């Protein structure tokens, strides 16, 4: 999707970080299954995710990488994702993961709109 060469290279570094975090988390999810409890919110028990630098790499791969896109809507997505990540972390620390997943689901609307309007722009350009 990215067409600018230097941006592609930077984003690929974040992609590698995301793959590493994903494999790390996959290992722990398989080895130590996730449990959940209800404490006003759904609370997932994932102690290995809050370890440093796992959380930082996760944050970089999911939010910060969007800052390097040449697509404005992807930049907006990154800013909103980072902001909502911080809100979930500061205000819903115990239920952070479930609240963050809720916010991420809402943010997926931005991705949908990006592709919907991109498709319409491409259709108008071919007419």
CNS distance restraints for C-alpha pairs under 8 A (distance, minus, plus):
assign (resid   2 and name CA) (resid   7 and name CA) 7.21 0.50 0.50
assign (resid   2 and name CA) (resid   8 and name CA) 6.06 0.50 0.50
assign (resid   2 and name CA) (resid  69 and name CA) 6.82 0.50 0.50
assign (resid   2 and name CA) (resid  70 and name CA) 6.98 0.50 0.50
assign (resid   3 and name CA) (resid   7 and name CA) 7.88 0.50 0.50
assign (resid   3 and name CA) (resid   8 and name CA) 7.16 0.50 0.50
assign (resid   4 and name CA) (resid   8 and name CA) 6.24 0.50 0.50
assign (resid   4 and name CA) (resid  70 and name CA) 7.38 0.50 0.50
assign (resid   5 and name CA) (resid   9 and name CA) 6.45 0.50 0.50
assign (resid   6 and name CA) (resid  10 and name CA) 6.38 0.50 0.50
assign (resid   7 and name CA) (resid  11 and name CA) 6.06 0.50 0.50
assign (resid   7 and name CA) (resid  68 and name CA) 5.99 0.50 0.50
assign (resid   7 and name CA) (resid  69 and name CA) 6.50 0.50 0.50
assign (resid   7 and name CA) (resid  70 and name CA) 7.59 0.50 0.50
assign (resid   8 and name CA) (resid  12 and name CA) 6.03 0.50 0.50
assign (resid   9 and name CA) (resid  13 and name CA) 6.63 0.50 0.50
assign (resid  10 and name CA) (resid  14 and name CA) 6.84 0.50 0.50
assign (resid  10 and name CA) (resid  65 and name CA) 7.94 0.50 0.50
assign (resid  10 and name CA) (resid  68 and name CA) 7.26 0.50 0.50
assign (resid  11 and name CA) (resid  15 and name CA) 6.17 0.50 0.50
assign (resid  11 and name CA) (resid  65 and name CA) 5.80 0.50 0.50
assign (resid  11 and name CA) (resid  68 and name CA) 6.81 0.50 0.50
assign (resid  11 and name CA) (resid  69 and name CA) 7.82 0.50 0.50
assign (resid  12 and name CA) (resid  16 and name CA) 6.22 0.50 0.50
assign (resid  13 and name CA) (resid  17 and name CA) 6.42 0.50 0.50
assign (resid  14 and name CA) (resid  18 and name CA) 6.11 0.50 0.50
assign (resid  14 and name CA) (resid  60 and name CA) 6.59 0.50 0.50
assign (resid  14 and name CA) (resid  61 and name CA) 4.99 0.50 0.50
assign (resid  14 and name CA) (resid  65 and name CA) 5.96 0.50 0.50
assign (resid  15 and name CA) (resid  19 and name CA) 6.17 0.50 0.50
assign (resid  15 and name CA) (resid  61 and name CA) 6.28 0.50 0.50
assign (resid  16 and name CA) (resid  20 and name CA) 6.19 0.50 0.50
assign (resid  17 and name CA) (resid  21 and name CA) 6.19 0.50 0.50
assign (resid  17 and name CA) (resid  57 and name CA) 6.05 0.50 0.50
assign (resid  17 and name CA) (resid  58 and name CA) 7.54 0.50 0.50
assign (resid  17 and name CA) (resid  60 and name CA) 7.83 0.50 0.50
assign (resid  17 and name CA) (resid  61 and name CA) 6.17 0.50 0.50
assign (resid  18 and name CA) (resid  22 and name CA) 5.96 0.50 0.50
assign (resid  18 and name CA) (resid  57 and name CA) 6.93 0.50 0.50
assign (resid  18 and name CA) (resid  58 and name CA) 6.28 0.50 0.50
assign (resid  18 and name CA) (resid  60 and name CA) 7.96 0.50 0.50
assign (resid  18 and name CA) (resid  61 and name CA) 4.90 0.50 0.50
assign (resid  18 and name CA) (resid  62 and name CA) 7.46 0.50 0.50
assign (resid  19 and name CA) (resid  23 and name CA) 6.12 0.50 0.50
assign (resid  20 and name CA) (resid  24 and name CA) 6.14 0.50 0.50
assign (resid  21 and name CA) (resid  25 and name CA) 6.04 0.50 0.50
assign (resid  21 and name CA) (resid  54 and name CA) 6.52 0.50 0.50
assign (resid  21 and name CA) (resid  57 and name CA) 6.77 0.50 0.50
assign (resid  21 and name CA) (resid  58 and name CA) 6.27 0.50 0.50
assign (resid  22 and name CA) (resid  26 and name CA) 5.96 0.50 0.50
assign (resid  23 and name CA) (resid  27 and name CA) 6.17 0.50 0.50
assign (resid  24 and name CA) (resid  28 and name CA) 6.59 0.50 0.50
assign (resid  25 and name CA) (resid  29 and name CA) 6.01 0.50 0.50
assign (resid  25 and name CA) (resid  49 and name CA) 7.28 0.50 0.50
assign (resid  26 and name CA) (resid  30 and name CA) 6.09 0.50 0.50
assign (resid  27 and name CA) (resid  31 and name CA) 6.01 0.50 0.50
assign (resid  28 and name CA) (resid  32 and name CA) 5.42 0.50 0.50
assign (resid  28 and name CA) (resid  33 and name CA) 7.35 0.50 0.50
assign (resid  28 and name CA) (resid  48 and name CA) 7.52 0.50 0.50
assign (resid  29 and name CA) (resid  33 and name CA) 4.90 0.50 0.50
assign (resid  29 and name CA) (resid  34 and name CA) 6.14 0.50 0.50
assign (resid  34 and name CA) (resid  44 and name CA) 6.77 0.50 0.50
assign (resid  34 and name CA) (resid  45 and name CA) 6.12 0.50 0.50
assign (resid  34 and name CA) (resid  46 and name CA) 6.40 0.50 0.50
assign (resid  35 and name CA) (resid  44 and name CA) 5.85 0.50 0.50
assign (resid  35 and name CA) (resid  45 and name CA) 5.40 0.50 0.50
assign (resid  35 and name CA) (resid  46 and name CA) 7.77 0.50 0.50
assign (resid  36 and name CA) (resid  42 and name CA) 6.72 0.50 0.50
assign (resid  36 and name CA) (resid  43 and name CA) 5.39 0.50 0.50
assign (resid  36 and name CA) (resid  44 and name CA) 4.37 0.50 0.50
assign (resid  36 and name CA) (resid  45 and name CA) 5.85 0.50 0.50
assign (resid  37 and name CA) (resid  42 and name CA) 5.95 0.50 0.50
assign (resid  37 and name CA) (resid  43 and name CA) 5.11 0.50 0.50
assign (resid  37 and name CA) (resid  44 and name CA) 6.55 0.50 0.50
assign (resid  37 and name CA) (resid  45 and name CA) 7.80 0.50 0.50
assign (resid  38 and name CA) (resid  42 and name CA) 4.73 0.50 0.50
assign (resid  38 and name CA) (resid  43 and name CA) 5.82 0.50 0.50
assign (resid  39 and name CA) (resid  43 and name CA) 6.63 0.50 0.50
assign (resid  39 and name CA) (resid  95 and name CA) 7.94 0.50 0.50
assign (resid  41 and name CA) (resid  95 and name CA) 6.03 0.50 0.50
assign (resid  41 and name CA) (resid  98 and name CA) 7.60 0.50 0.50
assign (resid  41 and name CA) (resid  99 and name CA) 7.98 0.50 0.50
assign (resid  42 and name CA) (resid  95 and name CA) 6.17 0.50 0.50
assign (resid  42 and name CA) (resid  98 and name CA) 5.99 0.50 0.50
assign (resid  43 and name CA) (resid  94 and name CA) 6.65 0.50 0.50
assign (resid  43 and name CA) (resid  95 and name CA) 4.62 0.50 0.50
assign (resid  43 and name CA) (resid  96 and name CA) 7.53 0.50 0.50
assign (resid  43 and name CA) (resid  97 and name CA) 7.19 0.50 0.50
assign (resid  43 and name CA) (resid  98 and name CA) 6.39 0.50 0.50
assign (resid  44 and name CA) (resid  95 and name CA) 7.00 0.50 0.50
assign (resid  44 and name CA) (resid  97 and name CA) 6.52 0.50 0.50
assign (resid  44 and name CA) (resid  98 and name CA) 6.87 0.50 0.50
assign (resid  46 and name CA) (resid  50 and name CA) 7.56 0.50 0.50
assign (resid  47 and name CA) (resid  51 and name CA) 7.34 0.50 0.50
assign (resid  49 and name CA) (resid  54 and name CA) 6.12 0.50 0.50
assign (resid  49 and name CA) (resid  55 and name CA) 6.22 0.50 0.50
assign (resid  50 and name CA) (resid  54 and name CA) 6.83 0.50 0.50
assign (resid  50 and name CA) (resid  55 and name CA) 5.76 0.50 0.50
assign (resid  51 and name CA) (resid  55 and name CA) 6.49 0.50 0.50
assign (resid  52 and name CA) (resid  56 and name CA) 6.75 0.50 0.50
assign (resid  53 and name CA) (resid  57 and name CA) 6.15 0.50 0.50
assign (resid  54 and name CA) (resid  58 and name CA) 6.06 0.50 0.50
assign (resid  55 and name CA) (resid  59 and name CA) 6.03 0.50 0.50
assign (resid  56 and name CA) (resid  60 and name CA) 6.10 0.50 0.50
assign (resid  57 and name CA) (resid  61 and name CA) 6.08 0.50 0.50
assign (resid  58 and name CA) (resid  62 and name CA) 6.07 0.50 0.50
assign (resid  59 and name CA) (resid  63 and name CA) 5.60 0.50 0.50
assign (resid  59 and name CA) (resid  64 and name CA) 6.72 0.50 0.50
assign (resid  59 and name CA) (resid  82 and name CA) 7.73 0.50 0.50
assign (resid  60 and name CA) (resid  64 and name CA) 4.63 0.50 0.50
assign (resid  60 and name CA) (resid  65 and name CA) 6.06 0.50 0.50
assign (resid  61 and name CA) (resid  65 and name CA) 5.76 0.50 0.50
assign (resid  62 and name CA) (resid  66 and name CA) 7.71 0.50 0.50
assign (resid  62 and name CA) (resid  78 and name CA) 7.87 0.50 0.50
assign (resid  62 and name CA) (resid  81 and name CA) 7.93 0.50 0.50
assign (resid  63 and name CA) (resid  67 and name CA) 7.69 0.50 0.50
assign (resid  63 and name CA) (resid  77 and name CA) 7.87 0.50 0.50
assign (resid  63 and name CA) (resid  78 and name CA) 4.76 0.50 0.50
assign (resid  63 and name CA) (resid  79 and name CA) 7.26 0.50 0.50
assign (resid  63 and name CA) (resid  81 and name CA) 5.72 0.50 0.50
assign (resid  63 and name CA) (resid  82 and name CA) 5.55 0.50 0.50
assign (resid  64 and name CA) (resid  68 and name CA) 7.75 0.50 0.50
assign (resid  64 and name CA) (resid  78 and name CA) 6.13 0.50 0.50
assign (resid  64 and name CA) (resid  79 and name CA) 7.98 0.50 0.50
assign (resid  64 and name CA) (resid  82 and name CA) 7.37 0.50 0.50
assign (resid  65 and name CA) (resid  69 and name CA) 7.44 0.50 0.50
assign (resid  65 and name CA) (resid  78 and name CA) 7.35 0.50 0.50
assign (resid  66 and name CA) (resid  74 and name CA) 5.66 0.50 0.50
assign (resid  66 and name CA) (resid  75 and name CA) 5.27 0.50 0.50
assign (resid  66 and name CA) (resid  77 and name CA) 7.00 0.50 0.50
assign (resid  66 and name CA) (resid  78 and name CA) 4.78 0.50 0.50
assign (resid  67 and name CA) (resid  74 and name CA) 7.46 0.50 0.50
assign (resid  67 and name CA) (resid  75 and name CA) 4.94 0.50 0.50
assign (resid  67 and name CA) (resid  78 and name CA) 5.98 0.50 0.50
assign (resid  67 and name CA) (resid  79 and name CA) 7.52 0.50 0.50
assign (resid  68 and name CA) (resid  75 and name CA) 7.34 0.50 0.50
assign (resid  69 and name CA) (resid  74 and name CA) 6.38 0.50 0.50
assign (resid  69 and name CA) (resid  75 and name CA) 6.33 0.50 0.50
assign (resid  70 and name CA) (resid  74 and name CA) 7.91 0.50 0.50
assign (resid  70 and name CA) (resid  75 and name CA) 7.80 0.50 0.50
assign (resid  71 and name CA) (resid  75 and name CA) 6.54 0.50 0.50
assign (resid  72 and name CA) (resid  76 and name CA) 6.30 0.50 0.50
assign (resid  73 and name CA) (resid  77 and name CA) 6.13 0.50 0.50
assign (resid  73 and name CA) (resid 110 and name CA) 7.39 0.50 0.50
assign (resid  73 and name CA) (resid 114 and name CA) 6.57 0.50 0.50
assign (resid  74 and name CA) (resid  78 and name CA) 6.24 0.50 0.50
assign (resid  74 and name CA) (resid 111 and name CA) 7.67 0.50 0.50
assign (resid  74 and name CA) (resid 114 and name CA) 7.92 0.50 0.50
assign (resid  75 and name CA) (resid  79 and name CA) 6.35 0.50 0.50
assign (resid  76 and name CA) (resid  80 and name CA) 6.11 0.50 0.50
assign (resid  77 and name CA) (resid  81 and name CA) 5.87 0.50 0.50
assign (resid  77 and name CA) (resid 107 and name CA) 7.04 0.50 0.50
assign (resid  77 and name CA) (resid 110 and name CA) 6.61 0.50 0.50
assign (resid  77 and name CA) (resid 111 and name CA) 7.79 0.50 0.50
assign (resid  78 and name CA) (resid  82 and name CA) 6.04 0.50 0.50
assign (resid  79 and name CA) (resid  83 and name CA) 6.11 0.50 0.50
assign (resid  80 and name CA) (resid  84 and name CA) 5.99 0.50 0.50
assign (resid  80 and name CA) (resid 107 and name CA) 7.76 0.50 0.50
assign (resid  81 and name CA) (resid  85 and name CA) 5.91 0.50 0.50
assign (resid  81 and name CA) (resid 103 and name CA) 7.93 0.50 0.50
assign (resid  81 and name CA) (resid 104 and name CA) 7.08 0.50 0.50
assign (resid  81 and name CA) (resid 107 and name CA) 7.12 0.50 0.50
assign (resid  82 and name CA) (resid  86 and name CA) 6.26 0.50 0.50
assign (resid  83 and name CA) (resid  87 and name CA) 6.27 0.50 0.50
assign (resid  84 and name CA) (resid  88 and name CA) 6.01 0.50 0.50
assign (resid  84 and name CA) (resid 100 and name CA) 7.24 0.50 0.50
assign (resid  84 and name CA) (resid 103 and name CA) 6.57 0.50 0.50
assign (resid  85 and name CA) (resid  89 and name CA) 6.07 0.50 0.50
assign (resid  85 and name CA) (resid 100 and name CA) 6.11 0.50 0.50
assign (resid  85 and name CA) (resid 103 and name CA) 7.99 0.50 0.50
assign (resid  86 and name CA) (resid  90 and name CA) 5.92 0.50 0.50
assign (resid  87 and name CA) (resid  91 and name CA) 5.69 0.50 0.50
assign (resid  87 and name CA) (resid  92 and name CA) 7.40 0.50 0.50
assign (resid  88 and name CA) (resid  92 and name CA) 5.02 0.50 0.50
assign (resid  88 and name CA) (resid  93 and name CA) 6.58 0.50 0.50
assign (resid  88 and name CA) (resid  96 and name CA) 5.38 0.50 0.50
assign (resid  88 and name CA) (resid  97 and name CA) 7.95 0.50 0.50
assign (resid  88 and name CA) (resid  99 and name CA) 5.92 0.50 0.50
assign (resid  88 and name CA) (resid 100 and name CA) 5.65 0.50 0.50
assign (resid  89 and name CA) (resid  93 and name CA) 4.84 0.50 0.50
assign (resid  89 and name CA) (resid  96 and name CA) 5.47 0.50 0.50
assign (resid  89 and name CA) (resid 100 and name CA) 7.95 0.50 0.50
assign (resid  92 and name CA) (resid  96 and name CA) 5.17 0.50 0.50
assign (resid  92 and name CA) (resid  99 and name CA) 7.03 0.50 0.50
assign (resid  95 and name CA) (resid  99 and name CA) 6.19 0.50 0.50
assign (resid  96 and name CA) (resid 100 and name CA) 5.85 0.50 0.50
assign (resid  97 and name CA) (resid 101 and name CA) 6.08 0.50 0.50
assign (resid  98 and name CA) (resid 102 and name CA) 6.26 0.50 0.50
assign (resid  99 and name CA) (resid 103 and name CA) 6.25 0.50 0.50
assign (resid 100 and name CA) (resid 104 and name CA) 6.02 0.50 0.50
assign (resid 101 and name CA) (resid 105 and name CA) 6.13 0.50 0.50
assign (resid 102 and name CA) (resid 106 and name CA) 6.51 0.50 0.50
assign (resid 103 and name CA) (resid 107 and name CA) 6.24 0.50 0.50
assign (resid 104 and name CA) (resid 108 and name CA) 6.28 0.50 0.50
assign (resid 105 and name CA) (resid 109 and name CA) 7.53 0.50 0.50
assign (resid 107 and name CA) (resid 111 and name CA) 7.27 0.50 0.50
assign (resid 108 and name CA) (resid 112 and name CA) 6.35 0.50 0.50
assign (resid 109 and name CA) (resid 113 and name CA) 6.15 0.50 0.50
assign (resid 110 and name CA) (resid 114 and name CA) 6.13 0.50 0.50
assign (resid 111 and name CA) (resid 115 and name CA) 6.44 0.50 0.50
assign (resid 112 and name CA) (resid 116 and name CA) 6.04 0.50 0.50
assign (resid 113 and name CA) (resid 117 and name CA) 5.96 0.50 0.50
assign (resid 114 and name CA) (resid 118 and name CA) 5.92 0.50 0.50
assign (resid 115 and name CA) (resid 119 and name CA) 5.93 0.50 0.50
assign (resid 116 and name CA) (resid 120 and name CA) 6.40 0.50 0.50
assign (resid 117 and name CA) (resid 121 and name CA) 6.08 0.50 0.50
assign (resid 118 and name CA) (resid 122 and name CA) 6.17 0.50 0.50
assign (resid 119 and name CA) (resid 123 and name CA) 6.14 0.50 0.50
assign (resid 120 and name CA) (resid 124 and name CA) 6.15 0.50 0.50
assign (resid 121 and name CA) (resid 125 and name CA) 6.18 0.50 0.50
assign (resid 122 and name CA) (resid 126 and name CA) 6.42 0.50 0.50
assign (resid 123 and name CA) (resid 127 and name CA) 6.62 0.50 0.50
